[in-house]
Amino acid sequence: MDSLRFITSGSVDNGKSTLIGRLLYDSHSVLTDQLSMITEKNVDNEENQIDLSLLTDGLRAEREQGITIDVAYKYFSTSRRKFIIADTPGHFQYTRNMVTGASQADLAIILVDARYGIVEQIQRHSLILGLLNIPKIILAINKMDLIDYDYQIYKDIIRQYQITAHRVGLKHIETIPISAKNGDNVVDKSSNMKWYRGPSLLSLLENIGIQKKPHLEPSRFPVQYIIRSKELNNNDYLRGYAGKIISGIYKEGDEIIVYPANFHTRIKYMEIGGKRIQEAFAPQSIIMYLEDQIDISRGDLFVKNDDDQPKVSQDFYAVLCWMENSRLKRKKRYLFQIHSFQIPIVITDIIYRINVNTFQKERNPDNVGLNDLVKVRIKTSKPIPFDSYKKIRDNGASILIDEMSYATIAACMIE
Protein backbone atom coordinates (compact mmCIF):
# COMPACT_ATOMS: atom_id res chain seq x y z
CA MET A 1 0.00 0.00 0.00
CA ASP A 2 1.48 3.35 -1.01
CA SER A 3 1.33 6.53 1.03
CA LEU A 4 0.34 10.11 0.22
CA ARG A 5 1.74 13.08 2.09
CA PHE A 6 -0.43 16.17 1.70
CA ILE A 7 -1.02 19.56 3.30
CA THR A 8 -4.01 21.79 3.77
CA SER A 9 -3.42 25.45 2.99
CA GLY A 10 -5.37 28.65 2.53
CA SER A 11 -6.39 31.74 4.45
CA VAL A 12 -7.26 31.91 8.14
CA ASP A 13 -10.66 30.46 9.13
CA ASN A 14 -11.14 28.76 5.77
CA GLY A 15 -11.73 25.47 7.61
CA LYS A 16 -8.45 23.59 7.21
CA SER A 17 -8.45 22.00 10.67
CA THR A 18 -12.18 21.25 10.45
CA LEU A 19 -11.65 19.52 7.10
CA ILE A 20 -8.95 17.25 8.53
CA GLY A 21 -11.13 16.56 11.56
CA ARG A 22 -13.98 15.62 9.23
CA LEU A 23 -11.73 13.28 7.21
CA LEU A 24 -10.58 11.56 10.40
CA TYR A 25 -14.06 11.44 11.95
CA ASP A 26 -16.01 10.21 8.92
CA SER A 27 -13.34 7.66 7.96
CA HIS A 28 -13.47 6.27 11.55
CA SER A 29 -9.83 7.15 12.23
CA VAL A 30 -10.42 8.90 15.57
CA LEU A 31 -9.52 7.11 18.79
CA THR A 32 -12.37 6.64 21.26
CA ASP A 33 -10.73 8.68 24.01
CA GLN A 34 -10.06 11.58 21.60
CA LEU A 35 -13.68 11.57 20.48
CA SER A 36 -14.95 11.43 24.07
CA MET A 37 -12.79 14.40 25.04
CA ILE A 38 -13.99 16.73 22.30
CA THR A 39 -17.59 15.51 22.59
CA GLU A 40 -17.75 16.27 26.32
CA LYS A 41 -15.95 19.61 26.33
CA ASN A 42 -16.35 21.18 22.93
CA VAL A 43 -19.90 21.00 21.67
CA ASP A 44 -21.30 23.95 19.73
CA ASN A 45 -24.27 24.94 21.90
CA GLU A 46 -26.25 26.56 19.10
CA GLU A 47 -26.04 23.75 16.53
CA ASN A 48 -25.08 20.86 18.82
CA GLN A 49 -22.18 19.92 16.53
CA ILE A 50 -18.77 18.62 17.55
CA ASP A 51 -15.91 21.05 16.88
CA LEU A 52 -13.81 18.73 14.69
CA SER A 53 -10.98 21.26 14.36
CA LEU A 54 -9.90 20.31 17.89
CA LEU A 55 -8.64 16.99 16.56
CA THR A 56 -5.71 18.90 15.02
CA ASP A 57 -5.35 22.15 16.97
CA GLY A 58 -3.37 20.52 19.76
CA LEU A 59 -1.55 23.44 21.38
CA ARG A 60 -3.13 25.30 24.27
CA ALA A 61 -2.49 28.66 22.57
CA GLU A 62 -4.26 27.39 19.45
CA ARG A 63 -7.33 26.32 21.38
CA GLU A 64 -7.50 29.63 23.23
CA GLN A 65 -7.24 31.68 20.04
CA GLY A 66 -9.17 29.33 17.76
CA ILE A 67 -6.38 29.31 15.16
CA THR A 68 -3.66 26.96 13.95
CA ILE A 69 -0.16 28.15 14.88
CA ASP A 70 2.17 25.20 14.47
CA VAL A 71 2.13 22.49 11.80
CA ALA A 72 -0.01 19.60 13.10
CA TYR A 73 0.62 16.16 11.59
CA LYS A 74 -2.04 13.46 11.51
CA TYR A 75 -1.97 9.93 10.15
CA PHE A 76 -4.77 7.72 8.89
CA SER A 77 -5.35 5.06 6.28
CA THR A 78 -8.07 3.47 4.19
CA SER A 79 -8.12 0.17 2.33
CA ARG A 80 -6.50 1.89 -0.65
CA ARG A 81 -3.83 4.23 0.75
CA LYS A 82 -2.02 5.56 3.80
CA PHE A 83 -2.08 9.30 4.46
CA ILE A 84 0.17 11.77 6.25
CA ILE A 85 -1.55 15.15 6.69
CA ALA A 86 0.10 18.43 7.60
CA ASP A 87 -2.39 21.03 8.83
CA THR A 88 -0.63 24.35 8.19
CA PRO A 89 -1.40 27.83 9.58
CA GLY A 90 -3.43 30.34 7.61
CA HIS A 91 -2.25 33.53 9.34
CA PHE A 92 0.28 35.67 7.50
CA GLN A 93 2.72 35.73 10.43
CA TYR A 94 2.94 31.92 10.35
CA THR A 95 3.67 31.63 6.62
CA ARG A 96 7.09 30.19 7.47
CA ASN A 97 5.34 27.28 9.23
CA MET A 98 3.33 26.66 6.08
CA VAL A 99 6.58 26.45 4.07
CA THR A 100 7.89 23.85 6.53
CA GLY A 101 4.77 21.72 6.19
CA ALA A 102 4.70 21.96 2.39
CA SER A 103 8.37 21.21 1.75
CA GLN A 104 7.89 17.44 1.59
CA ALA A 105 4.29 17.26 0.35
CA ASP A 106 3.13 15.26 -2.67
CA LEU A 107 -0.11 17.20 -2.90
CA ALA A 108 -1.72 20.33 -1.48
CA ILE A 109 -5.36 21.00 -0.72
CA ILE A 110 -6.05 24.73 -1.04
CA LEU A 111 -9.20 25.65 0.85
CA VAL A 112 -11.19 28.66 -0.31
CA ASP A 113 -14.06 30.17 1.68
CA ALA A 114 -16.90 30.24 -0.85
CA ARG A 115 -18.15 33.56 0.60
CA TYR A 116 -14.92 35.47 -0.08
CA GLY A 117 -13.21 33.76 -3.01
CA ILE A 118 -9.50 34.18 -3.79
CA VAL A 119 -8.03 36.44 -1.10
CA GLU A 120 -4.42 37.60 -0.61
CA GLN A 121 -3.31 34.71 1.60
CA ILE A 122 -4.59 32.17 -0.95
CA GLN A 123 -2.40 33.90 -3.54
CA ARG A 124 0.58 33.87 -1.16
CA HIS A 125 0.20 30.17 -0.42
CA SER A 126 -0.29 29.38 -4.12
CA LEU A 127 2.91 31.25 -4.94
CA ILE A 128 4.81 29.26 -2.30
CA LEU A 129 3.36 25.96 -3.56
CA GLY A 130 4.48 26.89 -7.07
CA LEU A 131 8.00 27.71 -5.86
CA LEU A 132 8.09 24.44 -3.90
CA ASN A 133 7.12 22.58 -7.08
CA ILE A 134 4.21 20.72 -5.46
CA PRO A 135 3.09 18.28 -8.19
CA LYS A 136 -0.68 18.14 -7.56
CA ILE A 137 -3.24 20.65 -6.24
CA ILE A 138 -6.83 20.14 -5.10
CA LEU A 139 -8.80 23.39 -4.97
CA ALA A 140 -11.55 22.76 -2.39
CA ILE A 141 -14.27 25.42 -2.30
CA ASN A 142 -15.39 25.16 1.33
CA LYS A 143 -18.45 26.42 3.23
CA MET A 144 -20.73 25.82 0.28
CA ASP A 145 -23.61 25.50 2.78
CA LEU A 146 -23.21 29.21 3.59
CA ILE A 147 -23.89 30.21 -0.03
CA ASP A 148 -26.80 27.77 -0.46
CA TYR A 149 -24.64 25.44 -2.56
CA ASP A 150 -24.65 27.94 -5.42
CA TYR A 151 -23.14 26.42 -8.58
CA GLN A 152 -22.46 29.77 -10.25
CA ILE A 153 -20.40 31.11 -7.33
CA TYR A 154 -18.40 27.86 -7.37
CA LYS A 155 -17.65 28.25 -11.10
CA ASP A 156 -16.73 31.94 -10.69
CA ILE A 157 -14.18 31.09 -7.97
CA ILE A 158 -12.62 28.41 -10.19
CA ARG A 159 -12.27 30.89 -13.06
CA GLN A 160 -10.76 33.44 -10.69
CA TYR A 161 -8.26 30.90 -9.35
CA GLN A 162 -7.17 29.77 -12.82
CA ILE A 163 -5.59 33.20 -13.29
CA THR A 164 -3.60 32.82 -10.06
CA ALA A 165 -2.58 29.23 -10.89
CA HIS A 166 -1.28 30.25 -14.31
CA ARG A 167 0.78 33.11 -12.88
CA VAL A 168 2.47 30.96 -10.22
CA GLY A 169 3.03 27.90 -12.41
CA LEU A 170 0.54 25.45 -10.87
CA LYS A 171 -0.68 23.06 -13.56
CA HIS A 172 -2.29 19.87 -12.24
CA ILE A 173 -5.39 21.12 -10.42
CA GLU A 174 -8.55 19.27 -9.38
CA THR A 175 -11.56 21.20 -8.06
CA ILE A 176 -14.29 20.13 -5.63
CA PRO A 177 -17.13 21.90 -3.73
CA ILE A 178 -17.37 20.89 -0.05
CA SER A 179 -18.70 21.74 3.37
CA ALA A 180 -16.16 20.49 5.91
CA LYS A 181 -18.45 21.34 8.82
CA ASN A 182 -21.41 19.34 7.48
CA GLY A 183 -19.41 16.68 5.62
CA ASP A 184 -20.67 17.48 2.10
CA ASN A 185 -18.38 15.77 -0.47
CA VAL A 186 -15.64 15.12 2.09
CA VAL A 187 -15.92 11.36 2.64
CA ASP A 188 -19.34 10.80 1.11
CA LYS A 189 -20.98 12.43 -1.90
CA SER A 190 -23.44 15.19 -1.05
CA SER A 191 -27.10 15.22 -2.02
CA ASN A 192 -27.05 19.02 -1.70
CA MET A 193 -24.88 19.47 -4.81
CA LYS A 194 -26.29 17.10 -7.40
CA TRP A 195 -24.79 19.35 -10.08
CA TYR A 196 -21.31 18.13 -9.00
CA ARG A 197 -20.60 14.80 -10.69
CA GLY A 198 -17.03 14.23 -9.52
CA PRO A 199 -15.74 12.06 -6.64
CA SER A 200 -15.72 12.92 -2.95
CA LEU A 201 -12.52 14.42 -1.56
CA LEU A 202 -11.45 11.18 0.13
CA SER A 203 -12.08 9.19 -3.04
CA LEU A 204 -10.02 11.73 -4.97
CA LEU A 205 -7.17 11.44 -2.45
CA GLU A 206 -7.30 7.64 -2.62
CA ASN A 207 -7.07 7.50 -6.40
CA ILE A 208 -5.08 10.53 -7.53
CA GLY A 209 -1.82 9.60 -9.24
CA ILE A 210 1.41 10.84 -7.68
CA GLN A 211 4.75 10.58 -9.45
CA LYS A 212 7.16 9.46 -6.75
CA LYS A 213 10.02 7.66 -8.46
CA PRO A 214 13.26 8.97 -6.91
CA HIS A 215 15.00 5.72 -7.86
CA LEU A 216 14.72 6.75 -11.53
CA GLU A 217 16.53 10.06 -10.97
CA PRO A 218 20.34 10.50 -11.04
CA SER A 219 22.05 8.90 -8.06
CA ARG A 220 22.60 11.05 -4.97
CA PHE A 221 23.79 9.70 -1.59
CA PRO A 222 24.78 12.30 1.04
CA VAL A 223 26.87 10.96 3.93
CA GLN A 224 25.18 11.48 7.28
CA TYR A 225 27.44 9.48 9.61
CA ILE A 226 30.82 7.81 9.39
CA ILE A 227 30.90 4.41 11.08
CA ARG A 228 34.08 2.60 12.07
CA SER A 229 33.70 -1.19 12.24
CA LYS A 230 36.07 -4.16 12.50
CA GLU A 231 36.38 -6.35 9.42
CA LEU A 232 35.47 -10.01 9.85
CA ASN A 233 38.41 -12.40 10.36
CA ASN A 234 40.69 -9.41 10.51
CA ASN A 235 41.82 -6.87 13.06
CA ASP A 236 41.62 -4.05 10.51
CA TYR A 237 38.94 -1.40 10.81
CA LEU A 238 36.70 -0.32 7.95
CA ARG A 239 34.97 2.97 7.47
CA GLY A 240 31.32 2.76 6.59
CA TYR A 241 29.31 5.70 5.33
CA ALA A 242 25.73 5.81 6.58
CA GLY A 243 22.93 7.86 5.11
CA LYS A 244 19.73 7.90 3.11
CA ILE A 245 19.76 7.56 -0.67
CA ILE A 246 17.77 10.55 -1.91
CA SER A 247 17.65 9.47 -5.55
CA GLY A 248 18.91 6.79 -7.90
CA ILE A 249 20.12 3.20 -7.62
CA TYR A 250 23.49 1.93 -6.36
CA LYS A 251 25.01 -1.50 -6.93
CA GLU A 252 28.03 -3.26 -5.51
CA GLY A 253 31.02 -2.49 -7.71
CA ASP A 254 29.64 0.79 -9.10
CA GLU A 255 32.24 3.46 -9.77
CA ILE A 256 31.37 6.62 -7.85
CA ILE A 257 32.61 10.18 -7.51
CA VAL A 258 32.82 11.71 -4.04
CA TYR A 259 31.96 15.41 -4.01
CA PRO A 260 33.10 18.11 -3.43
CA ALA A 261 36.67 16.68 -3.45
CA ASN A 262 36.06 14.85 -6.77
CA PHE A 263 37.58 11.54 -5.56
CA HIS A 264 36.94 8.47 -7.73
CA THR A 265 36.44 5.04 -6.16
CA ARG A 266 34.15 1.99 -6.22
CA ILE A 267 31.52 0.57 -3.91
CA LYS A 268 32.99 -2.42 -2.08
CA TYR A 269 29.68 -3.51 -0.54
CA MET A 270 26.56 -2.16 1.17
CA GLU A 271 24.51 -3.08 4.23
CA ILE A 272 20.98 -2.59 5.53
CA GLY A 273 20.35 -3.59 9.13
CA GLY A 274 23.64 -5.49 9.30
CA LYS A 275 22.83 -7.59 6.20
CA ARG A 276 24.88 -7.31 3.04
CA ILE A 277 22.96 -6.27 -0.09
CA GLN A 278 23.85 -6.19 -3.78
CA GLU A 279 21.67 -3.22 -4.70
CA ALA A 280 20.10 -0.23 -2.94
CA PHE A 281 17.79 2.52 -4.13
CA ALA A 282 15.97 5.65 -2.95
CA PRO A 283 14.68 6.19 -0.31
CA GLN A 284 16.54 3.40 1.54
CA SER A 285 18.90 4.14 4.44
CA ILE A 286 22.12 2.16 4.07
CA ILE A 287 25.76 1.84 5.07
CA MET A 288 28.16 1.97 2.13
CA TYR A 289 31.77 0.71 2.16
CA LEU A 290 34.29 1.82 -0.45
CA GLU A 291 37.28 0.09 -1.99
CA ASP A 292 39.67 2.96 -1.22
CA GLN A 293 40.44 4.58 2.12
CA ILE A 294 39.59 8.20 1.27
CA ASP A 295 39.29 11.23 3.50
CA ILE A 296 35.51 11.62 3.51
CA SER A 297 33.52 13.93 5.76
CA ARG A 298 29.94 14.16 6.92
CA GLY A 299 27.91 15.86 4.19
CA ASP A 300 29.98 14.60 1.24
CA LEU A 301 27.94 13.43 -1.74
CA PHE A 302 28.37 10.07 -3.56
CA VAL A 303 27.31 10.05 -7.24
CA LYS A 304 27.69 7.23 -9.76
CA ASN A 305 30.26 8.06 -12.40
CA ASP A 306 27.94 7.33 -15.36
CA ASP A 307 24.99 9.43 -14.06
CA ASP A 308 24.18 13.08 -14.61
CA GLN A 309 26.49 14.95 -12.27
CA PRO A 310 25.50 17.68 -9.80
CA LYS A 311 26.65 21.26 -10.14
CA VAL A 312 29.69 22.15 -8.05
CA SER A 313 30.13 25.84 -7.35
CA GLN A 314 30.82 28.55 -4.80
CA ASP A 315 28.43 30.95 -6.51
CA PHE A 316 24.76 30.26 -7.21
CA TYR A 317 21.23 31.66 -7.00
CA ALA A 318 18.40 30.60 -4.67
CA VAL A 319 14.88 31.65 -3.77
CA LEU A 320 14.45 32.26 -0.04
CA CYS A 321 11.44 32.41 2.22
CA TRP A 322 12.73 34.63 5.03
CA MET A 323 11.59 33.29 8.42
CA GLU A 324 13.17 35.74 10.85
CA ASN A 325 11.90 39.01 12.38
CA SER A 326 15.31 40.61 11.84
CA ARG A 327 16.17 41.84 8.35
CA LEU A 328 18.24 39.95 5.81
CA LYS A 329 21.58 41.69 5.38
CA ARG A 330 23.88 41.69 2.39
CA LYS A 331 27.46 40.61 3.12
CA LYS A 332 26.52 39.26 6.56
CA ARG A 333 27.80 35.75 7.22
CA TYR A 334 25.22 32.97 7.63
CA LEU A 335 25.43 29.18 7.75
CA PHE A 336 24.09 27.29 4.75
CA GLN A 337 22.96 23.68 5.25
CA ILE A 338 21.98 21.12 2.64
CA HIS A 339 21.41 17.63 4.11
CA SER A 340 24.12 17.29 6.76
CA PHE A 341 26.57 19.51 4.85
CA GLN A 342 27.03 22.90 6.52
CA ILE A 343 29.16 25.78 5.31
CA PRO A 344 29.55 29.55 5.92
CA ILE A 345 28.12 31.80 3.21
CA VAL A 346 27.36 35.41 2.44
CA ILE A 347 24.50 36.80 0.37
CA THR A 348 26.20 39.01 -2.17
CA ASP A 349 23.07 40.32 -3.95
CA ILE A 350 19.32 40.49 -3.44
CA ILE A 351 18.07 40.23 -7.01
CA TYR A 352 14.35 40.77 -6.43
CA ARG A 353 11.46 40.35 -4.00
CA ILE A 354 8.20 38.79 -5.21
CA ASN A 355 5.13 40.91 -4.50
CA VAL A 356 2.55 38.34 -3.37
CA ASN A 357 -0.35 40.59 -4.37
CA THR A 358 0.70 41.41 -7.93
CA PHE A 359 3.32 38.64 -8.47
CA GLN A 360 5.61 41.37 -9.79
CA LYS A 361 9.37 41.17 -9.17
CA GLU A 362 10.56 44.18 -7.17
CA ARG A 363 14.20 44.63 -8.21
CA ASN A 364 16.94 45.37 -5.65
CA PRO A 365 14.69 45.75 -2.58
CA ASP A 366 16.04 47.91 0.23
CA ASN A 367 15.17 45.39 2.92
CA VAL A 368 13.85 41.87 3.35
CA GLY A 369 11.69 40.95 6.34
CA LEU A 370 9.57 38.17 7.79
CA ASN A 371 7.79 35.96 5.20
CA ASP A 372 9.29 37.79 2.21
CA LEU A 373 10.08 35.70 -0.86
CA VAL A 374 13.30 36.81 -2.54
CA LYS A 375 15.83 35.65 -5.09
CA VAL A 376 19.41 36.04 -3.89
CA ARG A 377 22.95 35.31 -4.99
CA ILE A 378 24.95 33.18 -2.56
CA LYS A 379 28.72 32.92 -2.20
CA THR A 380 30.07 29.94 -0.22
CA SER A 381 33.46 29.59 1.46
CA LYS A 382 34.30 26.59 -0.75
CA PRO A 383 32.62 24.74 -3.66
CA ILE A 384 29.59 22.59 -2.82
CA PRO A 385 27.66 20.00 -4.89
CA PHE A 386 23.96 20.63 -5.53
CA ASP A 387 21.12 20.31 -8.04
CA SER A 388 18.42 22.77 -8.90
CA TYR A 389 15.33 22.35 -6.73
CA LYS A 390 13.17 21.67 -9.78
CA LYS A 391 15.49 18.91 -11.02
CA ILE A 392 15.98 16.96 -7.77
CA ARG A 393 13.97 18.51 -4.96
CA ASP A 394 15.81 16.68 -2.17
CA ASN A 395 19.18 17.90 -3.43
CA GLY A 396 18.11 21.48 -4.01
CA ALA A 397 16.29 22.16 -0.73
CA SER A 398 18.36 23.82 1.98
CA ILE A 399 18.18 26.24 4.90
CA LEU A 400 20.01 29.28 6.24
CA ILE A 401 21.05 29.32 9.90
CA ASP A 402 22.00 32.25 12.10
CA GLU A 403 25.59 31.82 13.29
CA MET A 404 24.93 33.25 16.74
CA SER A 405 21.52 31.83 17.73
CA TYR A 406 21.69 28.78 15.46
CA ALA A 407 18.04 29.39 14.55
CA THR A 408 16.74 28.54 11.09
CA ILE A 409 16.15 31.90 9.40
CA ALA A 410 15.29 30.98 5.79
CA ALA A 411 14.13 28.11 3.62
CA CYS A 412 16.12 27.96 0.37
CA MET A 413 15.33 26.55 -3.05
CA ILE A 414 18.44 26.45 -5.22
CA GLU A 415 18.01 27.45 -8.86
N, C-alpha and C positions, 0 to 999 in steps of 0.2 A: 504494500500500500504506500503510495507516494504521499508527500506532505506539501502543503501550501502555506507560505508565510505571507500574511497580508496586513496592511494597516488601514485604519479608518482616519480620514482627514477631513478638514473643512473648518468653517468658522465656529466660533463659540456658540453653544446652545443649539447646534444643528442636530443633536441627538446621537452623537457617536457612541457614547457609553451606553445609552439606552438600546441602540441597535445591537451592540455586542451582548448586552444582557438578554435581549430578546432571542438572539441566536442560541445562546447557551440554555435559556429557559425552555424554549419551544423544541429544542433538539434533545431535551432531557439530559443535559450535561452539567447540571447544577447539583452539588452535593446537598444532602438533606439538611445538614446543620446550617449551611449557607442560606438555604431557602427559608428555614425557620427563623433565622436571625432577621432577615430583611422583611419577612412577612409580619413579624411581631412588632418591629420598631419603626418601620418605614412605609406605612400605608397612606396613600393619598386620601385624606378624609372626604374630599368632595366627590371623587369618582370611584373610591374604594379599589384603586389599582395599586399593585406593587410597583415601587420605584426600582426598575430593573437596572438603572445606571449604577446602583450601589454595588452591583456584582463586580464592577471594575474600578470605581473610584475608591481605592483602598486607603488612602492617606487621610488622617484626621483633618488636615487643612482643606483637603478636597471636599470632604463631606460638609464641613462648616460653610464653605463658600459655594458649594454646588457646582464646582468646575473641576476639570481634569488638569492637574499640574504636571505630574510626572508621566512617563510612559508606562502603562499598565499592560502586562503580557498575560494572555489567557490561552489555554490549550483545550481543544476538544476534537472529537473525531466522529465520523459517520462510517457507514459500511463501505463508502467509496474513497474516503480521503481523510488524512489527519490535517489539522489546522493549528497554526500558531498565529495569534492575533495580537497586534500592537495597537492599543488605544492611545492615540496621540493628542496632545492639547490643541485647543482651538484658539486660545488667546495669543495675540501678537507677541507678548513678552516671553512666551514659551515656544516660539518658533524653533529655537535650537533643539528643544526636546523632540519636536516633530521630525527634524532632520535625522536625529539619532534613531528614532523608530523606523524611519523609511529606508535607512541606508542598506539594509539587507532584505528588503521586501521583494517578493515576486509579483505582487499585485497591490493596488491601492483602491480602496473605496472612498470616493469623494462624496460626502454628504452635502446636499444643498437644501436649505429650508425653502419649501415651495412658496412661502409667502413673500420671500425677499429676493430670490433668484441668486445671480452670481455677484457676490459682494467682494470687497477687496481681499479679505483673508483667503477666500477660495482661489483668487487669482495668484496670491502669494504661494499658497500650497501647491497649486498646479505648476507654477514656475519651478519650485524646488523639485517636484516629482519629475519634471522634464529634465532638469539638470542631473538628477540622480539616475536617469535612464531607466525608470521603472517600466517594465515591459507591457503590463496590462493595467487598464483603468476601468473601474465600474463607477459610473456616475449615478448615484442613488438620489432621486428627488424625494426627500423625506417630508413628513407632516402633510401628506396629501389629504388627510381627513380634515385639516383646517382650511382647505380651499375647496371642500365638497368634491374631492376627487376629480377636479376639472381637467379634462384632457387637453384643452387648448393652452392652459397655463403650463402644463407639463411639456408640451411641444415647443412653446416659446422659450422656456429655460434651456432646452436642449440646443435650440438654434443659437441662443446667446452663448452657451458654453463652447460650441464648435469654433467660435472666433477665438476664444482664449486658448483652446487646445491646439489650434493651428499655430498660434503665435509662440507657444512654448514648446512645440515639437512633440506633443502627445498624439499618438496615432491609433492605437488599438483600444477603442473605447466602447463599452457596453452601457446601455442606459436602462434604468428600471424605476418605476414609481412605487414608493413604499410608505407605510406608516409604522415606524419602529415601535411606537407606544402601543398601538392596537394590534400589531402583528401582520398587517396587510402586506402580502408578497415577500415576507421575510423568510419564513420556513414553508408556509403554505400559500397557495395562490389565493388571491382575494376576490370575493364576489362583488366587492364595491367598485372594481375597475375592470369590468368585462371587456372594455376596449383594449386592454393590454393583453396581448397573446403570447408574451414571452414567458420564460421560466421564473420561478421564485428566486430570491437572492441565494438561498442555500443551494438550490439545484444548480444555479449558475456557477457558484464557487466549487461545487463538486465536479463539474464537468469542463470548466474552462481549461484550455490548453496552456501550459507554461513551458517555455523552452529553458530547461535547466540541464545543460550538457557540458559542464566544465571539463570533462575528460576529453572532449573533442577540440578544446582550445590548445594553443601552444603550452608546453610544459613550464610550470612555475612551482618551485618548492623552496620557500623561505625557511631558513634554519631558525628554530625557536630555542632549542637547548642543545648543548654539546654533552654527550654522555660518554664516560670513560668506563670500559668494561674489559674484563680479562678474557683472552681468547682461549677456547677449549683446547685441552692437551698442550697448553703452552703458558708460560709465565708472562708473555708479552701482553701489553694492554692495547686495545683498539679504541679509536674514537668513533662514536656513532653520532649521527646528526638527526635530531628529532624535530618533527614539525608536521604541519598539515599541508598536503598537496592542494594548492588552490586551483590548479588547472593542469590538464594533460595526463599522460600515461608514462610511467617509468618502468623499465625492465632491467633485470640483472644483466650487467655487461654493457649497458648503454654508455656512450661517451657523453660527458656533460661538461659544461663550462660553469665555473664558479665566479659569480659577479659579486662585487665590482672589480676584484683583482684580475679577472680574466684567466684564471687557472684552468687547464684542461686535465681531465682525469676520467676514470670509468667507475661505474657502480660495481662494487664487489658483491654485495648482497643487501637485502632489505629484510626488515622484521616488522610484524604487527603482533603485539601482545606476547613477545618472546618467541614467536614462531616464524621461521624463515619463509619468505614468499618470493615467487619469481617475477611477479608483476604487481604494480600498485597504481592507483588512479585517484583523481579528485572525486570526493573530498576526504579521502582517507588520511588518517594520522599514522605516520610510520617512523621507523628509525632506519636511516640509510648509512651504509658503510662504504667507503671509497677505497680504491686500490692504492692510492698514493697518500702519504702522510703530508697533508697540506695545512698551512696556517689558515684556518677558517674560523670566523667569528660569528656570534649570534647576529642574525639579520642578513647574512649573506644569502644569495639567491642561486639555486641550482637550476640550470636550463639545459635541455638536451641539445647537443651540437647541431643536429639536423632540423631543429624547429626554428620558427620565426623567433628572432632574438629581441630582448627588451631594448629600450633606449637606455643609454648610459650617459649622463650629463650632470654638470654642476649648475646648469642654467635652463630653466623651463617655466612654463606658464601653468597656473592653476586657478580654478574658481573656488572662492572661499565663502562659507557662511560664517560670519563673525559671531561668536557666542559670548563675548565678554563685554561688560559695561564700559571698561576703559577703551580708548580709541586705538585702532591699529596705527602703528607708526612705521614710516619708511626708515630703513637703515637700522632699526632696532633688532637685536638678536633674539630669535626664538628657537625652540627645538622643533624639528620636523620628524614625525614618526610614521613609517609605513611598515606594517607588520611589526616585527620586533626590532627593526632597524631604526635607530635614532641618531640624528645628526644636527649640529647647529646650522642655522640658516639666517639670511636677512632677506627682507622683501625690498627689492630695489626699485620697483615701480608699481603703482596702482593704476592699471590701464583704464578701467571703467567700473562704475557701480550700476547695477541693473535697477531701474525704477519699477517697483512691483505693480504700480498702478497703470503705467503707460507701456511697460516693457522696453522703454528706451534705454540706451546705454549712455550714462552720464560720464563723459571723458574726464580723466584726471580729477577725481573728487578731492576736495580739501580735507575731508575726514571720513572715517569709516567707523560706524558704531554698531551697537547690538542689533543682531538679525540682518545686517546688511549683506547683500550678495555682491561680491566684487571679483573681478579678474585681476590677478597680480602676477608679477614676475618674481621668481624665487631664485636666489643664489645660494648654493650649498657650499660647505667647507671642503668637500671632496666629491668626486663623481658618485652618483647612485644609480642603480638600475630600476627602471619603472616602465609601465605601459600607460597609454592613455586610458582614462576611466571608461570611455565608451568601447574600447577594444577588449580589455579584461578588467572588469569592475574591481575584482579583489586585489588587483595589482596596480590600481590607479587611485584607490581610496586611501586617504591619509589624514592626519590631524596635526595641528600646531599646538605646542605646549609652552606655557610661560615658564621661563627659566627659574624664576624666583619662587613662585607659588606651586609650580608643577601642575597647574590646572589646565584642562583642555580649553583652548580659546577659539579654535576654528576647526570646522570640518573642511577638508580639501578634496577637490576632484581634479586630478592632473589632466591637462590637455595633451 
